[in-house]
Amino acid sequence: MTILKRVQGYLGNRKLLLPCSIALSSISAVVMLLPFYFIWNIVQELLTQHTLTSLSDAYYAMGFALLGVLLYYFALMLSHAAAFRVENNIRKMSMKKIIRMPLGFFDNHTSGEIRKVIDDNATITHMFLAHQLPDLAATFVMPILTFVFMWFLDWRLGLACLFPLGLALASLGFLMSKRGQNFTKLYMDQLEKMNTESVEYIRGIPVVKTFQQTVFSFKNFYKSIIDYRDMVITYTAWCRRPMSFYLVFVHSFCFVLVPLTILLMTNTPMSNVTIFTSLLLFVLITPVYSQVVMRSMNLGYAMGQAGEALNRIDEMLDVPPVLFGEEQDVSDNCSVSFKDVSFSYPKTNKKVLQDISFDLFKGQTIALVGPSGGGKTTLAKLIPRFWDADMGSIAIGGKPVKSLSQETLMEYVSFVFQNSSLFKRTLRENVAYGLESCSDAEILSALKKAQCLDIIDKFPEGLDTIIGKNGVYLSGGEQQRICLARAILKDTPLVVLDEATAFSDPENEHLIQQALRELTKGKTVIMVAHRLTSVTDADMILVLDKGRIVERGTHDELLSNKALYTKMWNQYQVSVEWTL
Ligand SMILES: Nc1ncnc2c1ncn2[C@@H]1O[C@H](COP(=O)(O)OP(=O)(O)OP(=O)(O)O)[C@@H](O)[C@H]1O
């Protein structure tokens, strides 16, 4: 049973919890059948002797019923203990894996998506282990025992029971076939897709409203609903017949037994009482029996769902972790060198960077320019190891980046990308994140260099202002300046930055340019540039197109080439004039 094996990995040293729970639940199933035997005795005695000589059978019936309930209660206690442990460990182990994920993983998965995949699927697994798994053994034990018991009471009635049971199991087998499992997977896929698209829809409501559109304009969301509807209709249509047969057969024991009992009673009048009490007992047992068989059906579904839940977590976290080296001693020449670097994003085949080679020396600035989608941001992100190159080598200060310890790499490189975010903490904590020993004077100096003093002046609590709380919200440009202050305070010799594509207003643009100048003063810089005026002074410009460096040189050298850069420059001039 793969699901059981899989969850054992999350149980640590409490691996026996689930087997014990299953064992107790099976014993409970056996014990629960015994009261029926004693009831049968009582009924038989009443019918033959018209009185009860002793109440011991009634006490036994009650005692075993109570014992059965008690055993089931303990089985559930153990299964709940296991389920909470598994749920907890799924979350803990996933978090441990996530912490070791490459930074780029967080570009591909939003925090909401990560939380949803882990939380929801851990809960599904919990529900299965706590509530359904204890019934697993009972589901197998109970029908067999009931059948043996019935056979023992009257083999002819027992044999007749095989008929509806066989048909019910055949219908169940059909529902749980490979096709049924595929439907379960498809169902969960469509549900997840619809959930994700609905989140996107809600996020995009302002745009939808602005353009006076309806849900139909949100094609992906609309399509996900329609796909879900079509899928559920197909699934239901497929299930309809076997499910109806299953329900009919599971509940139809009496209808087979009643005519048979009448036939038997007519043919053998001597044993009428025995046959009748057997029928009575069968009629009493049938609802219990049907209930257990019905549970087996839900169990199969829940088991499929729990397996799928674990698959989803594994699938999302199936990215090789970043392994850092031990190297702590980087020479102070802080050069960067790329040699024949190629890269594709995980789970894609498309080469986003191909044969990239260049050298950046201490104190120099390299600007990355080129058409959108050319690979500029990707190249910049390989330096702080958002992702690792598939081929070739990247070195900082002559040492391969993979050999550097995490602390060394982070002490050496600071990066400011467009989606750098602020925490819901104080301004002080946001600027001095990871640099707890910094004094307020140092933090204020960094904020000043990043042109953020106007932001502090706005809030009476100054550095203690909590961002994102009590109406404290910062504009995109202000947030970017705070991120620049963080990088200025970190004061690393190497700076990797992605220039903002859009500034909120000329005032902010001017302030950000000044902050950038402060940040890059005397540093080795790699900059993804969108506005060509900011690269004219760069020591080297790399023009990237379709993942390859197609031109390299200074601004003047590239202009004299009269190739792609010249074309971009001319277009840029036109666009600037147009803006003016
Ligand atoms: N996280 C990702 N997962 C998969 N593919 C990605 C990811 N990020 C970018 N890409 C793809 O890699 C290619 C290069 O993207 P990149 O963002 O590096 O280009 P760029 O030159 O910086 O573009 P822009 O100037 O528009 O920012 C694009 O085709 C893009 O679709």
The ligand as an ORCA input file, in Angstrom:
! r2SCAN-3c Opt
* xyz 0 1
  N      10.796     32.139    -13.842
  C      10.796     31.793    -15.126
  N      10.439     30.545    -15.504
  C      10.455     30.190    -16.799
  N      10.821     31.014    -17.809
  C      11.180     32.259    -17.494
  C      11.184     32.729    -16.135
  N      11.598     34.012    -16.120
  C      11.815     34.343    -17.402
  N      11.580     33.307    -18.223
  C      11.753     33.283    -19.683
  O      13.113     33.520    -19.959
  C      13.259     34.394    -21.052
  C      14.154     35.563    -20.667
  O      13.496     36.303    -19.670
  P      14.191     37.534    -18.935
  O      13.244     38.072    -17.935
  O      15.537     37.123    -18.483
  O      14.326     38.561    -20.139
  P      14.686     40.113    -20.100
  O      15.657     40.316    -21.223
  O      15.122     40.508    -18.743
  O      13.274     40.736    -20.452
  P      12.668     42.170    -20.018
  O      13.527     43.217    -20.650
  O      11.309     42.158    -20.646
  O      12.641     42.221    -18.536
  C      11.871     34.796    -21.483
  O      11.542     34.007    -22.612
  C      10.994     34.432    -20.335
  O       9.757     33.976    -20.785
*
